[in-house]
Amino acid sequence: MDLKDVICLGIAGNFADHLEQAGELEDFKNVVTKEQHAPKGIFPFYLPNSECFLGLYPIGTKILNLPTYEANAQVEPEIAVLFDIVYDVDMKVLDLQATKFTTFNDCTIRKEGAKKISEKKSWGINSKGIGSNWIDIDKFEEGGVMDNYHICSFVNRNGVLYPYGIDAPLVGYSYFYTKLKNWLIDKMNTQEDFGPLENIAEHLKKCIYPKQTLVSIGATAYAEFGRHNYLAVGDEVFVIAYDKYCDDTDLIASSKKVILHQKVL
């Protein structure tokens, strides 16, 4: 799928313990949320038609390029949801209509002193990863196809497969379904340029009000290996979403799972 005309956004802090494990909680110390476990905000990682560094399309399918400079990079295993954007007459976001989902690697460098989250999120071609296939969303609410899905992730290093993120149900996200959608609409319209966050409404305007947005809805907590190991050249990354009610035979069918597989270069 060609996503080069789609504004791509991520969510910070939508899964318990991730920000603490990533060492990024301090970045949000001055960000006030309405609820204790609410996400901290949204950030851009690709802005179509932009002349800044976020205008370079970063999403790959088979290759993950580490930065050319010395940096500590970690897999951020996520689910990405493609939404159609509905604007009102004043070009504010009126609604988001979820159409399909896949797996995503919101690969991030741990960079001290970065003023904005986006500075850690995109450093060139193939700095992100997206799954090889998509699952259509029948309804973005309880009772829909996403109810039964889990996400897990692994890194193959020197022939040994290590769990990188925990195995987690999609309904385990702090904000999901209608609560997540309404929160996203609010943040896309009202989030200000403050601390590590950016004014998303201004980005939408500069991108000439794109018709769709790809939203990576938050990284899971890390497993033991993921907490203590950054990515290295030669690693293989796997991010998998699967229907928990399918047996091994069913999982052979691509319609029951979505897989991201990247070689780290």
Order of alpha helices (4+ residues) and beta strands (2+ residues): beta-alpha-beta-beta-beta-beta-beta-beta-beta-beta-beta-beta-beta-alpha-alpha-beta-alpha-beta-alpha-beta
